[in-house]
Amino acid sequence: MTLAIGLLAAVGLAISSYFTAVAYRWTPPNVRWIPSFCRLEERTCASVVFTPSARVFGPPNSLLGQVFYAALLAGAASGRLADPHLWWLYLGVSLVTVGLGVYLSHALLFVLRVPCPLCFVSHGVNAVICGLLLFLPHAG
């Protein structure tokens, strides 16, 4: 299970890093090194990066995602995901990300009307990570 969390965190880190680079205008949304099926379209997907919903807690959501995914990767690599104190922290943050994902998915579909595939993939990754954390054997 730890390996699965680590792999999903790596996927989440890649997606959130791309979104962060676009949000800070370090790279254009249609940069060539991103596979075409993942590229953000400037008029649709990339536009969501610049909406208020993309900065719920101040900095870009994707930047906060990078921190979360890096922490998950560190926990998976060190074998400390199941440490009782860290597990509660990981789970708490994960539950917040899932709740935020529900809110942001609603905003994407019904407010912004932008079906951003990478956004939905990252929300799905967060939901699966949360589910895996819930069933991760821990001593707490």
ABEGO torsion letter per residue (X at the ends): XAAAAAAAAAAAAAAAAAAAAAAAGABBAABAABBAAABBBAABAAAAAABAAABAAGBBAAAAAAAAAAAAAAAAAAGAAABAAAAAAAAAAAAAAAAAAAAAAAAAAAAAGBBBAAAAAAAAAAAAAAAAAAABBBBX
